[in-house]
Amino acid sequence: MNAARFVGRHPAKLSGVKRPSCSLHHLPLSSVVMKTSRLPIAVQQAVMRSLREKLAQANLKLERHYPEPRLVYQQRGTAAGTAWLQTYEIRLNPVLLMENVDAFVNEVVPHELAHLLVWKHFGRVAPHGKEWKWMMESVLGVPARRTHQFELQSVRRNTFTYRCKCQQHQLTVRRHNRIVRGEATYRCVHCGEPLIAE
């Protein structure tokens, strides 16, 4: 199995990140809960139950009343999930979720929730720093792992095979299209020869 980061582009690394000016607990529950993406209701309920249990646990231990983040099932690529600080939401990858329901419920949801809680509790800090590790282990009671070990074949992008003098290369659709349109030429870092489509 391949290891991949839970978080692709982490919103906390963006410059000028500010806390949201509105509080989600003033919105009706239906607008806070989630957007669905043809997932079985039992899976959605398991994810929501995990989120609510871990949030209640954190609020009790931290003696706070942090609001429930919004759940969105629109994460793409190899990231299992991401925490969006600005919109106070958790985005989950529906393909990986369906293939790894238990791991999502027990690990991914708490992992992303921890990012949001750390941001609320400590402000802007390192995404997987000591505050996040403390939140995961001491508050949420979940091992602090930065990466997942899910099989990624179903979410991998199509690649195109190219060749140079010394080896074969797999290029993404984007790079392949740039070559086809004449916008780019790619060279092997080892032999320096241009890559040619097979």
C-alpha positions in Angstrom: 0.0 0.0 0.0 1.1 3.5 -0.6 1.3 6.2 2.1 -0.3 9.5 1.3 -0.8 12.6 3.4 -4.2 13.2 5.0 -4.0 16.8 4.0 -3.0 17.9 0.5 -2.9 21.7 0.3 -3.4 22.7 3.9 -5.4 25.9 4.3 -3.5 26.8 7.4 -0.4 27.4 5.3 -2.0 30.1 3.3 -0.9 33.6 4.0 -3.3 36.0 5.6 -5.6 33.3 7.0 -8.1 34.9 9.4 -10.7 33.4 11.6 -14.2 33.4 10.1 -16.3 36.4 11.1 -19.5 34.4 11.5 -20.2 31.6 13.8 -21.8 28.5 12.5 -23.8 27.8 15.6 -26.2 30.6 14.5 -27.1 28.8 11.3 -29.9 26.3 11.0 -28.7 22.7 11.5 -29.6 21.7 7.9 -27.1 24.2 6.5 -24.3 23.2 8.9 -24.5 19.4 8.7 -23.3 18.4 5.2 -23.6 18.1 1.5 -24.1 14.5 0.3 -22.6 12.8 -2.6 -24.6 9.6 -3.2 -23.2 7.9 -0.1 -25.3 5.3 1.7 -27.1 6.9 4.6 -25.6 4.4 7.0 -22.1 5.6 6.1 -23.1 9.2 6.4 -24.6 8.5 9.8 -21.5 6.7 11.0 -19.3 9.6 9.9 -21.6 12.1 11.6 -21.8 10.1 14.8 -18.0 9.9 14.9 -17.8 13.7 14.4 -20.4 14.5 17.1 -18.9 12.1 19.6 -15.4 13.4 19.2 -16.5 17.0 19.2 -18.5 16.4 22.4 -15.5 14.7 24.0 -13.3 17.7 23.0 -15.8 20.3 24.3 -16.0 18.4 27.6 -12.2 18.1 28.1 -11.5 21.6 26.9 -14.5 23.1 28.7 -15.6 24.9 25.6 -18.6 24.9 23.2 -17.0 24.7 19.8 -19.6 24.4 17.0 -20.1 21.4 14.8 -18.1 21.8 11.5 -19.8 21.3 8.2 -19.1 18.0 6.4 -18.6 18.0 2.7 -18.0 14.8 0.7 -16.1 16.5 -2.2 -12.4 15.9 -1.5 -10.6 14.6 -4.6 -7.3 13.0 -5.4 -5.3 10.9 -2.9 -6.1 13.0 0.2 -8.5 11.2 2.5 -9.7 14.5 3.9 -8.9 18.1 4.5 -9.8 20.7 7.2 -10.8 24.1 5.8 -10.2 26.7 8.5 -11.8 29.6 6.7 -15.1 27.9 6.2 -14.9 25.6 9.3 -15.6 22.5 7.3 -14.2 19.0 6.8 -14.0 17.7 3.3 -13.9 13.9 2.9 -13.0 11.9 -0.2 -16.1 9.8 -1.0 -14.2 7.2 -3.0 -11.7 6.4 -0.3 -14.5 6.7 2.4 -16.5 3.9 0.7 -13.4 1.7 0.5 -12.3 2.4 4.1 -15.4 3.2 6.2 -14.0 2.1 9.6 -10.7 3.9 9.2 -12.5 7.1 8.2 -14.8 6.9 11.2 -12.0 6.1 13.6 -9.1 8.0 12.2 -9.8 10.4 9.4 -12.7 12.3 10.9 -10.9 12.8 14.2 -7.7 13.8 12.4 -9.5 16.6 10.4 -11.6 17.7 13.4 -8.3 18.0 15.4 -7.1 20.5 12.8 -10.2 22.7 13.3 -10.1 22.4 17.1 -6.4 23.3 17.2 -7.1 26.4 15.1 -10.0 27.4 17.3 -8.1 26.7 20.6 -4.6 27.9 19.7 -4.9 30.0 16.6 -2.5 29.5 13.7 0.1 26.9 14.5 2.0 24.2 12.6 -0.5 21.8 10.9 0.9 18.6 12.5 2.7 20.3 15.4 2.7 19.6 19.1 -0.7 21.2 19.6 -2.3 18.9 17.0 -0.6 15.9 18.4 -1.8 16.8 21.9 -5.3 17.4 20.6 -5.3 14.0 18.8 -3.9 11.9 21.7 -4.8 13.7 24.9 -8.2 15.2 24.0 -9.6 12.9 21.2 -7.9 9.7 22.3 -6.7 8.8 18.8 -3.2 8.0 17.7 -1.6 11.0 16.0 -0.8 9.8 12.5 -0.1 12.2 9.7 -0.6 9.8 6.8 -3.0 7.1 5.8 -2.2 3.7 4.3 -5.2 3.3 2.0 -5.0 1.6 -1.3 -5.1 4.5 -3.9 -5.6 2.6 -7.2 -9.2 3.8 -7.5 -8.3 7.5 -7.1 -5.0 7.7 -9.0 -5.0 9.9 -12.0 -4.5 8.5 -15.5 -0.9 8.7 -16.6 0.8 8.6 -19.9 3.9 6.6 -20.6 6.9 8.5 -22.0 10.5 7.4 -22.7 13.9 8.9 -22.8 17.3 7.1 -23.5 17.6 5.7 -20.0 14.2 4.9 -18.6 10.4 5.0 -18.8 8.4 7.9 -17.3 4.8 8.3 -16.2 3.4 11.8 -16.9 0.1 13.2 -15.6 -2.7 14.2 -17.9 -1.8 17.9 -17.4 1.8 17.4 -18.5 0.8 15.2 -21.4 -1.7 17.8 -22.6 1.0 20.6 -22.4 3.3 18.5 -24.6 0.5 17.8 -27.1 -0.4 21.5 -27.3 3.3 22.4 -27.8 3.4 24.4 -24.6 6.1 22.4 -22.8 9.0 19.9 -23.3 10.1 17.7 -20.4 13.5 16.3 -20.1 14.9 13.4 -18.0 16.7 14.5 -14.9 19.2 11.7 -15.3 20.2 11.7 -19.0 18.9 15.2 -20.0 17.1 13.8 -23.1 13.6 15.1 -24.0 10.7 12.7 -23.2 9.0 11.1 -26.1 5.5 9.5 -26.0 5.5 5.7 -26.4 
